[in-house]
Amino acid sequence: MLSEDLKRRATIVAKQAAEHADSVDREARFPLEAFKAARQERLLSILVPSSLGGDGASIADVADICYLLARECAAVGMIFAMHQIMVAILVRHGEQSIWHRQLLRDLALAQLLLASSTTEGQGGGDLRTSVAPIERHGTRLSFVKEATVVSYGAEADAIVTTARRAPDAAPTDQVLLAALKSDYRLERTVEWETLGMRGTCSAGFRLTVSAAADQLLPEPYATIQAHTMMPVAHLTWSAVWCGIAAAAVDRARRFVRAAARRSGGQLPPGAVHLTRATMSLRTLQSMIVAALGQFQTIASAGAQLEALDFQNTMNLLKVSASETAIATVLDCLNACGLAGYRNKGEFSISRQLRDILSSAIMINNERILANTTGASMLLATPSTLRA
């Protein structure tokens, strides 16, 4: 549960997100107002240890805030989630690096916004391969990357990006580098004109980087991806999708209540869909809470985060959460009928539906299922219900 202080600060940001959500969606613009408030409330550094100027918050705290923000504006919730995934990586894998510890101090002091660049060229959502190789120049390095998606890249203060370790390295031999705004140049190559999640401004860029070798994370990307990037991404993204679904349920509930008042207490035909949406939302919330508990237990115990069972659980959380969230919002649309189908109005589900449809496409569910099928064949079926 969020502390009263974190909840108060997050609520201030959520109010700004709510006030400007429609214009952010309509204009496909970065949610400036919400992130101005996030900086003022020092929300961008909550994961940074207190010794480095942050709050020392947990991933569960981040997930709670993602949920709270996404109920008001999906783009704000998703940008906050993506930023915190990068912060979690720096905290968990840059502890032994003087350069990255200083970056965390600077982040807390100046409330820097971190973006990521992990998709590239024809590989699309395959985060475990890189095309662009690093070229070494003494203590410096450089590379040019065709980054097909860099969410809010033009607004970020730094980008955490993957690259191939060397020109003769295999595509799967990857490193992760934190580049400050002064270290890179962005040239837009793909515009962002989409159905939903319009405020994430996830355009494509040619990313040209020239940085110090010290800016490379000391651990291999394969370890970082398995231990932190994938599980934290799937946990926080799921919290965002849950927030979007909760917003749709709120609207559907208000619609059913209003319709019942107008008809002398008789429930409208679509009320059954509200019941189904409410139950699926609770299932989704329970799913995320259980996964957060499992992640926290395994991570704090220093257990094997690369174990097949844990990796499968975190991967399939993403698939299950996205599918459940989509089903929940569709039920809300059916509960509201034409009022929900309209683009405007108190009971419109339009924005929530368009935003939630992105959940199955972000790191495509089919790709995840295909990649986990082999691992699933190696796992034993539990012998008892509570095994």
N, C-alpha and C positions, 0 to 999 in steps of 0.2 A: 504494500500500500504506500502511495506517495506521502511524503512528509507534508505537513501543512504549508511549509514554506515553498516547496517545489510546486505543490498544487496551486498555491496563490499565484506564483510567477507564471506558471503555464496557463492559467485561466486568463490572465491579462493578455497573453499572446493569442489565445484562442478567440478572444473577443475581437481582436483586430483581424484575425483570419476570417471570422464570420462576417464582419462588416464589409469586407472587400472580396469575398469568395466569388460572387457573381461576375464582377468586373475582371477578376483574374482569369476566370474561365472564358468569358466572352472575348477578351482581348488577347488571350494566350500569353499573358505577361507574368513576369516574376512577381511573387507576392511581397513587394517591397515593405509594405506597412507591417505585415506580420513579422518579418525578419528584423525590421528596425526595433520592434518591441522585444523580440527574442534577444537581441544584443543588449538592449537596455536592462532586461531582466537576467542577463548573464546565463541564458539557457543553453547557449552553444557549447559551454565548457562544463556541463554538469558531470560528464564521465571522467574529466581530468582529475587526478588525485588532488586532495586538498593541499598536499605539500608543494604542488606546482601551480596552485591558484584556483583549482576547480572545486566541485562539490563532492567528488568521490562517490557519485551515484552509481547505481547498479544498472544492468541491462533491463531488469524488470521495471525500474523507474523510467527508463527511456521508452519502453514499450507502452507504459501507462500514458506518457505524454503524447506519444504518437497517436494513440487511440483518441485522446482528448482533442488534439489538434485536427485530426482527420474527420472527426464528426462535424467540424465547421467548414473545413476546406481540405480536400484530399491532397492538393498540391503542396500545401504547407506541411501536412503530416508526412508526406513522402520525402520532401526535401529534408526535413528535420531527421527522418530515419536514415537517409543516405549519408548525411553529414555525420551522424553519430556512429555509423558503421566504420567510417574512416577514423574517427576519434578512438573507437574501441581498438582498432588495429594498432594505432600509434601507442596507446596505453599498454596493450598486452604484448606487443612485439618490439617496441622501441625503447623499452626501459633501460637497456644496457647501452644505448646510443646517446652520446652527449648532444649530437645535433637534434635528434628527435625529442629529447627531453626539453631542449630549449624551444622547439617548435610548440610543444604543449604549453609551456609557460607563455609564449607569445599569443597562442590561441586564447588562453584564459584572459590575458591582459587586454587584447584588442578584439576579442570575440570574432576570430577569423572563421569564415565559412569554407569548409572543405568539400570539394567535389571529387568524383572518381572517374577514371577512364580505364575500363577493362574490356570493352567491346571493340572489335577491330576488323576492318576490311570485310571479307566474305565470311569470316568466322562467326559473325553476328554474336549470338549469345553464348558461344563457347568460351567461357572464362579461363579455361585451362590450357589455352594455346595463345601464343603471341607471334605476330609476323615481324614487327619492327625490332631490329637488333640494336643493342647498345654498342656504340663506338667509344673506345677509351682514348683519352688524351691526357696522359699523366694523372693528375688528381681530379681531372674533369671528365665528364662523359656527355654524350649527346645521342639523340635519336629523333626520327620523324615517324609519326604514327598516324595512320588513317583511322581516326576514332569515329565510328559510325554514330555513337550516342555519347554525349557528355552532358548529363542533366545539369541545368543551371550553370554550365561551364563559363559563360560570359560574366556571370555575377559572382563567381567564387573568388576567394582570396588565395587559394592553393588547390592543386589537383594531385591526388594520389593515383599513380598510374602503373600499369604492368608494362613489361617489355621483355624481349628475349635477351638472355644473359650476354650473348656475344654473337657475332655474325655466323660463327660455325656451330652454335648451340642448337639443340633440337627445339622445335616450337613449344614443347612442354617444359623446357628448362627456363623458367621465368623468374624475374625479380620484381620487386615493388619499390617504387621511388616516390617520395614526397617532394613535389616541385612548387616553389613559391611563384607568385604572379610574375616576379622579375626573372624567373628561370624559363618561362615558356612563352610561345606565341600561338594564338588560335586563329585559324582561317576557316570561316564557316563554309561547309561543303554541302550540308543537307539541312533544309528548313524543318521546323516543327509545327506542322499543321495537322492536328490529330483529332480523333473523336473525343477523347477524354484525357485526363491528367495534363491539360493544356498548360497549366501554370508551372509545370516542372521545366519548361523550356529546354527539352532534351534534344537539341540540335546536334548535327554531326560536324566535326571539325578535323582539319589537319593540325595535329598537335606537334609542334617543334620544341624540343626540350634541350637546354644546355644547363647542366647543373654540376655541383660538386659530387664526387663519388661518395662522400659521407652521407648524402641524402638517400642512399639506398637503405632499405630496411635490412638489418643484419641476418634475418632468417629467410630461408627460401620461400618463395610465394606459395608453393604447394602446401607447406606447413601453415602459413598464415591463412590461406583459403580454407583449409579443413578445420582449423582450430577456432577461427574467429570470423572471417569474412562471410562464409556460407551460413553458419548457424545464426549469427547476429543479424544478417540480412533477412533470413527467413522468419526470424522471430519478430523483428521490428516491422517488416513489410506486412506480416500477418496482422499485427496490431493496427496498422493503418487501414487495411481492408476491413477489419472488424469495426473500426470507427466509422467508415463509410456505410457499412451495413446498419450500424446502430442509428445513424442519422436517417436512413431510409425507414427503419422501423418506427422511429419517433414520428415521422410524417404520416406513415400509414395509420398509426394509432390515433393521431389527431383527426385524421380523415374519418375513421370509423366512429369515433366519439361524436364528431360533428354531424355525421349522417344519422346516427342513432337519435341525437337530440331533435333533429328536424322531423323525424318520423315517429315521435312519441315513444322512443325507447326501442324500436325495432331495429335490429342490426341489419346492415346492408348485406347483399349477397357475397361481397368480397371479404367479409369479416373472417371467413375460414382461412383465407390466405394470410391474414395478420397472425392468427394462431400459429400457423406453420412457420412464418418468418420469425416470430418471437422465440420459438423453440430452437430453430436452427441457429439463431444468434447466440443463445445460451450455450449451445453445443460448441460453437466456434470460440466463444470466450473460454470455456473449460479446456478446450484443446490447446489454446495458446498458453493459458496459465500452467497446465501440466508440462508443456514443453519448456517453458521458462524455468520451472522448478528442476527439471531434468538437466538442463544446461548448467544451471547454477551449481547443482550438486556435483556434476562431473568435473566442471571447470575448477571449482574450489578444492576438490579432493585431489586434483592433479592426475585424475584418471585419464585413460586413453581416449582423447577426443577423436582419434582417427578410427575407433572401433566401428565395424560395419553396422552394428545395430544403431549406434548413435547417429552416424552419418545418414543412414536410411531414414531414421525418425525425423531428422531436421529437414532432409530433402522432401520427404512426403508431407511434412507439415505445410510446406509452401503449396503443394498441389491441393491438399485437402482444404486448407484455409481459403485459397482462392476459389475453389469450386463451391464451397459452402457459402462464402460471402456473395458470390454471383447468384446462387439460388435464393438467398435471403432477400436480396434487392429485387429480384424478379417477382418473388411473392409479394413484396411491398407494392410493386407496380400493379399487380393484379388486384390487390386489396383496394387501391385507390382508383382503379379504372381510368377513365378519361382524364380525371383531375391529375392523376399521376403521370399520364402520358403527355400532358401539356409541358411546353418548355418553361412556362412561367406559372406562378401561383403558389399559394401556401403549401399545397400538397403535391407539387411537381416532384417526380423522382428522376427527372431527366439527367441532371448533373451527376447524381449518385450512380445511376446506371451506366452512363458513359465512362465515368471514372473507374468503376469496379471491373468493367470488362478488360481493363488493362492488366488485371492481376494474373490472368491465365497466359498472357503474352509475354510479360516481363520474365525473362529466362523461361522460355516456353515450357509449359507443363509436359508436352510430349517429349521434349529433350530430356527433362529430369526423369520421367518414367523410363525412358529407354536406357538411360545411364544407370539407373538403380535396379534394373531387372536382373542383371547378373548377380549383384550382391544379394538380392532378395532370395535367390535360389540357394545361397549358402547358409541362410539363417534357419534355425530350427523353429518349428511351431511350438508355442508354449503348451505345456501339459496341463496347466490349470488356468482358471480365469484370471487370477491375480498374480500369476508368475512374473 
